[in-house]
């Protein structure tokens, strides 16, 4: 009886999670922008979508992009999943869910430093997005404008101009994210560019 020791390499193929991640981003920014634009009021019904679509959907995309060794997608979806978890928790604190002492001690300028940090993050991610495709670049460029508007608004700079810039940018993020999600699903489903997303700019990668 012969014993043979053989090593087998098993490769597990994972589907592209970006469609779900972009859908999560699209829906939460659509709901949140409706409040900033004055179409809806308060954030009570924004919180569930911030947690489940902004948070969990993008966290799912982050984990599965990690399995695909996609550093850019892992970082982008992971960072924004945690962003929406943090935002939702901050809204809960402000609403007094964790007690009135925390709610009364809340300083909106601390939100400003969060938005400033994410502005820095999205700027260098926007540079990376130049070499993905044009739809994703537009999404990140609009997130830059959103974070800039939110930062200025939190620090009381720019008045209604900063607030309006944030509101319009967030709505446009939703529009392009819906398109990007649809493209990720339908292009793979049909095996051809059913919805064009544009080629990379080719500035840093030749």
PLY file of the C-alpha trace (Angstrom):
ply
format ascii 1.0
element vertex 206
property float x
property float y
property float z
element edge 205
property int vertex1
property int vertex2
end_header
0.00 0.00 0.00
1.53 3.28 -1.11
1.23 6.47 0.86
1.35 9.63 -1.20
1.48 13.03 0.38
0.11 15.59 -2.00
-0.54 19.26 -1.49
-3.62 20.70 -3.13
-4.17 24.42 -3.52
-7.84 25.29 -3.28
-8.88 28.69 -4.54
-12.22 30.08 -3.39
-13.78 32.63 -5.72
-15.82 35.38 -4.09
-18.29 37.53 -5.95
-17.71 41.28 -6.16
-19.33 42.85 -3.04
-19.13 46.42 -4.34
-22.72 46.38 -5.66
-24.11 45.84 -2.16
-21.65 48.27 -0.59
-22.53 51.00 -3.09
-26.23 50.33 -2.63
-25.80 50.76 1.12
-24.01 54.06 0.53
-26.64 55.16 -1.99
-29.60 54.56 0.29
-28.19 56.06 3.46
-27.00 59.21 1.67
-30.38 59.54 -0.05
-32.21 59.46 3.29
-29.65 61.68 5.05
-29.59 64.25 2.23
-33.40 64.55 2.39
-32.97 65.88 5.93
-30.17 68.29 4.98
-32.20 69.57 2.03
-35.18 70.26 4.29
-37.43 67.72 2.55
-37.68 65.69 5.77
-37.02 66.63 9.38
-34.90 65.25 12.20
-32.72 62.11 12.00
-34.82 59.60 13.96
-35.63 57.54 10.88
-32.19 58.09 9.38
-30.54 56.17 12.23
-31.73 52.64 11.25
-30.52 53.11 7.67
-27.24 54.57 8.89
-26.69 51.43 10.98
-27.91 48.73 8.60
-27.20 50.19 5.13
-24.45 52.68 5.86
-22.82 50.41 8.45
-23.50 46.71 8.00
-23.85 46.65 4.19
-20.53 48.43 3.72
-18.89 46.31 6.44
-19.99 43.20 4.53
-18.44 44.64 1.37
-15.27 45.49 3.29
-14.82 41.96 4.66
-15.45 40.34 1.30
-13.20 42.75 -0.58
-10.51 41.77 1.92
-10.95 38.12 0.88
-10.42 39.24 -2.71
-7.20 41.05 -1.65
-8.68 44.37 -2.74
-6.96 46.83 -0.40
-8.68 49.89 -1.87
-12.21 48.45 -1.57
-11.52 47.01 1.88
-10.29 50.36 3.18
-13.01 52.45 1.54
-15.98 50.30 2.56
-14.55 49.61 6.02
-13.84 53.26 6.78
-17.30 54.40 5.74
-19.03 51.52 7.52
-17.38 52.66 10.74
-18.21 56.28 9.87
-21.94 55.53 9.74
-21.81 53.44 12.92
-20.15 56.40 14.61
-22.60 58.94 13.20
-25.61 56.85 14.22
-24.23 56.43 17.74
-23.59 60.18 17.98
-27.19 60.89 16.97
-28.38 58.46 19.64
-26.26 60.27 22.23
-27.69 63.63 21.15
-31.22 62.20 21.41
-30.57 61.26 25.04
-30.65 57.48 24.54
-27.56 57.12 26.74
-28.68 59.70 29.29
-29.24 63.44 29.44
-25.80 64.19 30.88
-24.09 62.87 27.74
-26.61 64.64 25.50
-26.11 67.99 27.22
-22.32 67.68 27.18
-22.15 66.99 23.43
-19.93 69.47 21.58
-20.75 69.70 17.85
-17.22 70.89 17.13
-15.98 67.37 17.92
-18.08 66.25 14.95
-16.14 68.84 12.96
-12.83 67.15 13.77
-14.31 63.79 12.70
-15.38 65.28 9.38
-11.97 66.93 8.97
-10.29 63.56 9.51
-12.55 61.94 6.94
-11.89 64.81 4.53
-8.17 64.02 4.73
-8.96 60.33 4.21
-11.23 60.90 1.21
-8.71 63.19 -0.49
-6.07 60.47 -0.72
-8.72 57.86 -1.55
-9.87 60.15 -4.38
-6.34 60.00 -5.79
-6.61 56.19 -5.71
-10.06 56.33 -7.32
-8.51 58.03 -10.37
-7.18 54.61 -11.36
-10.38 52.64 -10.75
-13.12 54.08 -12.95
-14.75 57.46 -13.49
-18.00 56.76 -11.63
-16.09 55.83 -8.47
-13.88 58.88 -8.87
-16.98 61.11 -9.06
-18.38 59.49 -5.91
-15.16 60.18 -3.99
-14.90 63.72 -5.36
-18.43 64.40 -4.13
-17.59 62.86 -0.75
-14.69 65.36 -0.58
-17.20 68.19 -1.05
-19.57 66.62 1.49
-16.86 66.32 4.14
-15.65 69.85 3.44
-19.18 71.20 3.82
-19.81 69.21 7.01
-16.48 70.31 8.48
-17.15 73.99 7.83
-20.75 73.69 9.04
-19.69 71.97 12.29
-17.20 74.76 13.02
-19.77 77.44 12.19
-17.93 78.57 9.05
-19.64 79.36 5.77
-23.20 79.51 7.08
-25.89 78.25 4.70
-23.39 77.93 1.84
-21.48 75.16 3.63
-24.69 73.42 4.67
-26.13 73.59 1.13
-22.89 72.28 -0.37
-23.00 69.31 1.98
-26.67 68.65 1.22
-26.35 68.77 -2.58
-23.11 66.76 -2.56
-24.69 64.05 -0.43
-27.68 63.79 -2.76
-25.39 63.48 -5.80
-23.34 60.82 -3.99
-26.56 58.84 -3.71
-27.34 59.24 -7.42
-23.91 58.10 -8.61
-23.77 55.30 -6.01
-27.08 53.91 -7.25
-25.64 53.99 -10.78
-22.39 52.35 -9.65
-24.29 49.63 -7.81
-26.47 48.93 -10.85
-23.40 48.82 -13.09
-21.60 46.38 -10.77
-24.59 44.01 -10.85
-25.69 44.28 -14.48
-22.26 44.40 -16.11
-21.26 41.17 -14.38
-24.68 39.60 -14.90
-24.70 40.21 -18.65
-20.96 39.72 -19.10
-20.54 43.02 -20.91
-20.47 46.76 -20.10
-24.26 47.20 -19.94
-23.82 50.41 -17.93
-20.50 52.13 -18.72
-18.47 53.36 -15.74
-15.60 54.96 -17.63
-11.98 53.90 -17.90
-9.30 54.81 -15.35
-7.68 58.19 -15.94
-4.27 56.60 -16.51
-2.37 59.34 -14.71
-0.47 57.23 -12.18
-0.86 53.83 -13.80
0.19 53.52 -17.41
0 1
1 2
2 3
3 4
4 5
5 6
6 7
7 8
8 9
9 10
10 11
11 12
12 13
13 14
14 15
15 16
16 17
17 18
18 19
19 20
20 21
21 22
22 23
23 24
24 25
25 26
26 27
27 28
28 29
29 30
30 31
31 32
32 33
33 34
34 35
35 36
36 37
37 38
38 39
39 40
40 41
41 42
42 43
43 44
44 45
45 46
46 47
47 48
48 49
49 50
50 51
51 52
52 53
53 54
54 55
55 56
56 57
57 58
58 59
59 60
60 61
61 62
62 63
63 64
64 65
65 66
66 67
67 68
68 69
69 70
70 71
71 72
72 73
73 74
74 75
75 76
76 77
77 78
78 79
79 80
80 81
81 82
82 83
83 84
84 85
85 86
86 87
87 88
88 89
89 90
90 91
91 92
92 93
93 94
94 95
95 96
96 97
97 98
98 99
99 100
100 101
101 102
102 103
103 104
104 105
105 106
106 107
107 108
108 109
109 110
110 111
111 112
112 113
113 114
114 115
115 116
116 117
117 118
118 119
119 120
120 121
121 122
122 123
123 124
124 125
125 126
126 127
127 128
128 129
129 130
130 131
131 132
132 133
133 134
134 135
135 136
136 137
137 138
138 139
139 140
140 141
141 142
142 143
143 144
144 145
145 146
146 147
147 148
148 149
149 150
150 151
151 152
152 153
153 154
154 155
155 156
156 157
157 158
158 159
159 160
160 161
161 162
162 163
163 164
164 165
165 166
166 167
167 168
168 169
169 170
170 171
171 172
172 173
173 174
174 175
175 176
176 177
177 178
178 179
179 180
180 181
181 182
182 183
183 184
184 185
185 186
186 187
187 188
188 189
189 190
190 191
191 192
192 193
193 194
194 195
195 196
196 197
197 198
198 199
199 200
200 201
201 202
202 203
203 204
204 205
